[in-house]
Amino acid sequence: MKIYKIVVTGPYNAGKTTLIKTICGEALTTDKRVLSDDQVKSTTTVALDFGLVRVGGHFVRLFGTPGQSRFHFMWRVLSIGMDGYLFMVDSSDPTSLNEALHMYIYFRSMNPKTVHIVSANKYDKDKKLSVEAIRSALKVPETTPVYPTVAYDKESVVKVLEALINLIETDRSIIIKQRGLKNTEKQ
């Protein structure tokens, strides 16, 4: 049975910790109290979140990154050896998209061939951006899915993780076939 390493990343308050806790039940978190009064939540991840879960017939190790750019050094550390990543954005907060764009560009440049999905989280809110608006704002390639997600809804989380695992497996099959073709061409 394959064990996948999936990184859950995105800007501050996108729902990364919530998603990992929802799917795993229990998770290791490094949340610390936010010291500023003008923040939208009381804690923030300062190193990582970690959870282990079975999705379909696969074990998945989920590594959540801090969302604040001051912890960007952890993004690279946590990305080592990943099979794919879930890039989360808060679909109900248009002002967060500028920071999300910079982080998304960073992840795509650091991991240009890594399979990923963009999660338009908080899609249960009345006021939210459309999937198309998020795709446009982040300059998401047409080949990359953008999924509406609700991080505290287990069914929603399972759906997006299953989609990512399917993309990872499809990508691996293509790579194996390409390697096979190259080996037969050499003979």
N, C-alpha and C positions, 0 to 999 in steps of 0.2 A: 504494500500500500504506500502510495506516494505521500510525503509530507511536504506541504507547500509553505513557503515563507511569503506572507503578504504584508506590505507596509501600508498603514492607513495614515494618510497625511493630508494636509490642508491648513489653511490659516486658523488663527485663534477663533474659538467659538463656533467652529464648523460642525462639531458633533463627533469627533474622533473617539474620545473616551467613552461617550455614551454608546456608540456603536459597538465598541469592543465589549463593554459591560453587558449590553443587551444580548449579544450572541453567545458570550462565554459564561454568563452568570456571574462568575467571579473572575477578577482580573487583577494583575499587579499594576498599580498606578503610582505615579510620582507626582501627584497633585499637591500643590502648595497654595496657601492663601494668597490672593491678589491683594497687594498693599494699597493700590490706588482706589479711591472712592468712585471714580467715574467708569469703572469696568462694568460689563454687562453680566458678569458671573463672579462668584466668590473665590473660585480656585482656577488654577491653570497647570497644565502639565509642564514639568521642567526638565525631564529626561526622556521618559518613554512610558507607554502603557504596553502591557503584554497579556495576551490570552491565548489559550489553546482550545480548539473546538473541532468537532467533526462536522463536516459539511458534505452531505451525500456520502460517498465512499472514501472521502479524503480527510486526512488530518490537516488542519491549518494552524500555523503559528502566526498570530496577528501582532504586529509591532506598530504601535501608535507613536507618531512623532509629536514633539512640541509644535505648537502653531505659531508661536512668536518668533520673529526673525532673529532676536538676540540669542536663540538657542539653535541657530541654523547648523552649527557644527554637528549636531546630533542627526540631522537629516542624512548626511553622507554616511555616518557610522551605521545607522539603522538600515540603510539601503544595501549594504554589502550582502551579496548572496540572495537578494530577494528574487522571487519568481514573477512577481507582479505587484502593482500598487493600486490602491483606491485613493483617488484624489477627491477630497470632500470640500464642498463649498456650502455656505449658508444661503439658500435660495431666497430667504426672506429678508436679506440684508444687502441691498445693492452697493452700499458703501464699502463692503468687504471685498468686492471683486477686484479692486486695484491691487490690494495686497495678495489676493489669490492669484492674479495674473503673474506677478513677479515670482511667486513661489512655484507656480505651475511651469513657467519657463525654466526656472532653476532645475526642477526635477526632470523635465524633458531633456535638458542639455546634459545633465549628469547621467541620465539613464536613457539614451535615445532609442534603444531597441527594446526596452522593457515594456511588456504588455501592461496596460492600465485602463481603468474606467474612471470617469468623472461622476461623482455622486452629487446630485443636486439635493442636498439634505434640507430638512424642515419643510418638505413639500406638502405637509398637512396644514400649513398656515394659510390664512385667507389671502394675504398679500405676499405673493412670491413671484420671482422671475420665471419666465418660461424656460424650458430646456434649451430652446433655440437661442434665447437671449444669453444664457450662460455659455453655450457653445461659442457664440460670437464674441462675447466679452473676453473669454479666455483663449480664443483662437484655437479651439480644440479641433484637431483634424477630423474630417468626415468619417474616417475609419475607426475612430475612437468613440465608443458608446458614452452617452450621458444619460444616467438613470435618475429618475425622481426617487428619492429615498426618505424614509422617516427612521432615524437612528434608534429610537426607542421602541420600534415595532419589529419584533423578531422576524416575522414573515418577510418584511421589506429588506431586512439585513441579509437574510438567507438568500433571497432572490438576487441581490447585487453580488454577493460573494460567489454564488453558483455561476453567474454570468462571467465573472472574472476568471474563475477556475476553468471554465469552458474555453475562454480565450487563450489562457496559458497553455492548455492541452492542445488546442488547434495550432498555436504558434510552434510548439515543440514538434508536432507532427510534420509541419511544413519544413522545419529545420532539418529533421531526420531525413525526409525525402530529398531535400537539396543536397545533403551530404552524401546520400546514396547515389544520386545522379553524378556528382563530382567524382566519386570513387569509380563508377563504371566508365566515365569518360577518360580516366587516366589509364584504364586497362586496354 
